[in-house]
Amino acid sequence: MITKRIIPCLDVRNGRVVKGVNFEGIQDVADPVELAHFYNDSGADELVFYDITASHEGRGLFTDVLKKVASEIFIPLTVGGGINTVDDFDRVLKCGADKVSVNSGAINNPDLITQGAKKYGDQCVVLSMDIKRVDGEFHIFKNGGRLDTGIDAIQWAVDGEKRGAGELVVNSIDTDGVKQGFDTELLKEISSRVSIPVIASGGAGKKEDFVELFNADCADAGLAASIFHRKEVSIKELKKYLIANNIEMRI
């Protein structure tokens, strides 16, 4: 049995960790360096760092905060936000990232996935997808969930794997911050079409949501933010709970 992963996410804006609901109503949460240190010591399997306004503001990712975060942790770090060229890959990897997450940059230039995979290996390239239901279909959104591209999300996931992505992060805008459970309908659609690991994002509100996610066999990892940031759920306690429910975890 493959071990499932628990991954907290730092959405960073202006050097601070923030969180919203359905990608809106953004509120200040914490200092990213302190939070990264906390998660490193709390049993997180990996950490994700998103500079959430880099693409929308048309700038590169802030590297000063990223360097400080990377220096605090000894678990794998995935970094995204404003990744538009292979040079951007190089920049964040030199700051301490282990994997690079592409989203809007890959939508604008799908070859970016292939270029990154060829230079740094498939395992380094994470395709992050912001997805929302539009008239009964799953659409890809870009620029921090602000713009509907009209791209079919399921096909984009398949294309991403073909181009060399080693992992997919499936962000459901419909369930983001709502805390009513992961979007298993969407996750099943995607996981049934790809063979690379799928990370579920958006909707975690309680420990039981992770049991439902992993029992649905539609994700290799569960990513969450607010329930961990606000200490509503402890990662260590969550892992014990999952093990008690026959889900393989690394303690």
Number of C-alpha atoms within 10 A of each C-alpha: 6 8 10 19 18 23 25 24 24 28 23 25 18 12 16 17 25 22 23 17 18 18 19 14 9 14 12 12 18 17 16 22 21 12 20 26 16 15 23 17 15 13 19 22 21 21 24 22 24 21 26 23 19 21 21 16 10 11 13 16 22 18 15 10 18 23 17 16 23 22 13 17 19 13 17 17 22 23 27 26 28 26 26 22 18 16 11 18 24 15 16 22 19 12 18 20 25 18 24 26 29 28 27 27 20 21 20 12 13 17 16 22 30 22 17 25 20 14 12 17 15 20 15 22 28 29 25 24 28 26 25 22 14 11 7 7 14 20 22 29 23 21 21 18 22 12 12 15 16 12 15 14 24 22 14 18 26 18 15 25 21 13 19 24 27 22 25 27 23 25 25 27 24 18 21 24 24 16 17 14 21 27 22 20 10 20 23 16 14 22 23 11 13 18 12 17 17 25 24 29 30 27 30 28 21 15 19 14 17 25 18 14 22 19 13 13 13 23 24 20 22 24 24 24 25 22 19 19 21 11 10 12 16 18 23 14 13 19 23 16 17 18 15 10 12 10 18 17 18 13 11
